[in-house]
């Protein structure tokens, strides 16, 4: 730290005013030392305008300083540097030792946790520290700062937040206030921060602060309440005394009191009391007063004159409320009578002395033809009323000014002998006098619309059509043109003398709304309406024209006429070219009658599916594809997409063209060649089961053998995709015997060997099954890749059995042999076409190829392409072809087309279809609840995972974090199994699931049952093994590291004790026959239910005589339960293609939020 002389030397460079100001800052505690050692000083100085950070450093020329505020005035920077240096002197006097640097938030947390922070934890701490630095610099914090800590923080204002009673001076205090704010809004923060968070303490401090802030408000409320005067309520009753000229308010205070007229002061007082809710009125009185206050406002007086329109309208509203009849009184103090029949106008002719019509007298009469009593007042309303001294009448609308109402009115004939005059009488409901009626001529309008395309203004500009509307009357005397919203007279011819033409304008009034439907705008320069041509214009114009009212005509130019024309007719045919023996390239060809079109235009028209397409000549066309239901089914059966409009060829085998309904699509000569060829092939497809097979096939296995021989006869490979346990191995062995027999008949004794590739765990199973079913065959199992001797093999062996790792390692040698048959058992091993083993399999040379798998489709449709590209290369095209036609997103029918294309190459049977003799299989979920350390570990890991999802604001960031997210999922699943899987040394900690397993195994052992226990985690199997060893329970063990698999399986199968077989899901989930067990326990769930089903099928297969019970152990309310639900909800893709349930592993954001408890619970799906 600087010495006293160095301090003195530094401040001497500043003037006296600067040093004085600096000393004041030090004395007022405005300087906070951050770092103080022999070489450097770092401090914060609170100036009036802002907080400045000062950096002082020892140099060869003494101490030098700078600030982090480039905009500050030089005087302020000097004061800040001088204050920082003076503070070093004060700090040195306090303890005589260098001041420690303020520790970072990360250091504090790591000291509390006694561990280093993870990368994601460090990232969150950095965000907190950045918020703190912003607060120190600005003195404020905002909603948008807190969003960075939790994306669900509501941004409600751009004003500073008030989160603390006084600004926090330390970052830990700062965080505690933020934690309290997050908690108050029910938002989460990472649990590792609990180590520095004192929520109860900071919440108590905040509660006291809020209470102190609220005290002045409560004091004001209490004081005002004490000073408030509460007037007593007043009971009164009101009514209106009404004459045709006025309505007078009357009041009484008691029901028996005499009514008296209300004075102005009394009315003002009543209105004030009503406003204060201090007036008690009967309901009719209240309605009268409230309605008057609303309707008349400041004009309300004790006497209301009814020559005012607003007052008359208010009174009409009162008369229309039956419950007010007792409050509306005549001068006789009785309620008004209500006339049942309305008043009506009638017309009487007044003739001149010469007999011609002079005027028309309108007389207002009641139902009996009598004029109503006078005086009479008109009360305007939706249903007009007329008021006499004692009666209220309904009647016609008044046409007189104000509210006066005369019972007889004389109108000159010249005013009525016009179209407007006739309409006037009709609206009043008056029958025309005979002298006028005989002169009236009723005319209508016919509207004519014209539409044409306008030329383009420039190449890239928008296009428009122009629409004009004109109308001509039925008498031909009046023509009108629509301009904007108004019809203007274009030409008017006089009618014969004495006639009164009356025009029905309904047709004219309908035109503007019709043009609005086209979004037409009037262009004065064009003197027409413009309509923009958009992508949807032709459909819109076609529908608009079809909806024009009867009698309205439309004239268009030739381009627009094509929109109104009938659709063109299109037909489809198949163009077929031979592409090899029994293989053809198919193309869908569309023909359109009556129009010469380019192929690209035809494709556009077909792709539009009946919609309009703009052609090169500027016209619009639509096409109706004439395709019968039978033709549609035929195309679908070929696996073709009628909506796929490329010229691309589709590879199809002759077998797929054989059905009679496809004849219509094919040239006659090609149809005959296909039929003849298939007739010859059919003779060989029902081959007899070879005599050399030493076991008897079940009927469905014979069908499977016939399918395999059918593949061979038709010169393509295939997939036998039967359920686990239906005997795919023995069907394949029968096929191998038949192949050798068939080859011997053609080639004599020179027979190539067969190759079987299978998982390492079932190498010996194949050897054993060959020994049972075909003991005459020489079978060699490759134990080590270095022992492969192809020359000896071809001389001494008939079948070579090796595993997939050996296939990959020895492919350079294996591809030198032209194998009689290549069989891939558990063929899903090559489902990834980019894997080394899949590439190696495709390099094999074999006369016949077969894939065996119980799960041909596990995750995606591309799995099948990889299998089929080995079995029958080209059957599904190359990879790009397959992805274009079958692996597109949002193509609901892709799976259906793929199923049709695969039908000749795949045989799939389930146990329920063919092996009805199998005993029943039951599956049950067993739930257990986490507690203690296991629950704490789970909650901590879950909080970290939730933070990763919440802070991954975009799809790109989510994808970047996907690996870390999947790691978090794995850790959560491991914690559900046992704490020791994530925390070494916790083997003796409680595990709810392990306890449940041991209890279940105890029960099954006592009942004498053998049990299979599967887990994906070998480390978990070891923990179970140690527990069983400690309990003295017999068990067997098989993982990927097990070498003598056949001996281990045989030992379990023949073990007389009720033992437990511990198996890893990968090593023991396929290929094994474990029918000695009748109980299966899946210790932890896997994403793909097909893999779980394989594991259960180890026991539920042919040879099993007891019912099979499978238990899934699931930790309740954890990710395991949600994985199970996702399994059930995502079983669609394989179901469409093969009838096999599967799980799609591509988890979207919604799935991840659901798994980590950030989304609403989902409904259970029935198994």
BELVENLIN-V568005 format. One line per field, one symbol per residue. ss: DSSP state (2 for helix, 1 for strand, 0 for the rest). burial: + if it has 16 or more other C-alpha atoms within 10 Angstrom, else -. Layout:
ss=???
burial=???
//
This chain:
ss=000222222220000222222222222000111111000111111100001111111110011111100000022222222222222222222220000000002222222220000022222222222222222222000022222000000000000000000000002222222222222200000022222200222222222222222222222222222220000001111111110001111111000000011002222222222220001110222222222222222220001110002222222222200222222110000010110000011111111000001111111110000000000011100000111000111100000000010001111122220022222222200000022220011110111111111000000000011111111110000111111001111111000000011110022222222222200011100001111100002222222222000000111102222222000111111111111100111111111100000022222222200000110000011011100022222222200000000000011112222002222220022222222222222200000000000000002222222222222220000111000000022222222222222222222000000111110222222222222220000011100022200222222200111112222222222200011011111022220000022222222011001111000000000222222222200000002222222000000002222222220001100022220000001111111100022222222222222222220000222222022222222222222220222000000000022222222222222200001111100222222222222220001111000000222222222200000111112222000000000011110000002222222220000000000111111110002222222222200022222200000000002222222000000000000
burial=++----+--++------++-+++-++---++++++++--++++++++---++++++++----+-+-+--------++++++++++++++-++------+-----++--+-------+---+--++--++-++--+++--++++-++--+++++---------++---+--++++++++++++-----++++++--+++---++--+-----------------------------+++++++++++++++++------+-++----+--++-++---++-+--++++++--+--+----++++++++-+++++++++++----++-++++----++-----++++++-++------++++++++++----++---+++++---+++++++++++++++---++++++-----+--++++-++--+--+---+---+---+---+++++--+++---------+++++++++++----+++++++--+-----------+++++---++--++-++--+-+++-----+++++-----+--++---------+---+---+-+++--++-+-+++-+-----+++++++++-+--------+++++++---++++-----++++++-----+--++++++++---+---++++++++++---++-+-----+--++--+------+-+-+---+---+--+++-+++++++++++-++++++++++++++++++++++++++-+-------+++++++++++++++++--+--++--++++++-----+----++--++++++++-+++--+--++-+++++++++++++++++---++++++-++++++++++++++++++++++++++++++++++----++-+++------++++++++++++++++++--++--++-+-----++++--+++-++--++++++++++++-----+---+--+--++-+++++++++++--------+++++-++---+--++---++++++++++-++-+++--+----+-+++++-----++--+--++----+++++++++++++++++++++++++++++++++++++++++++++++++-++++++++--++++++++++++-++++-+++-+++++------+++++++----------
//
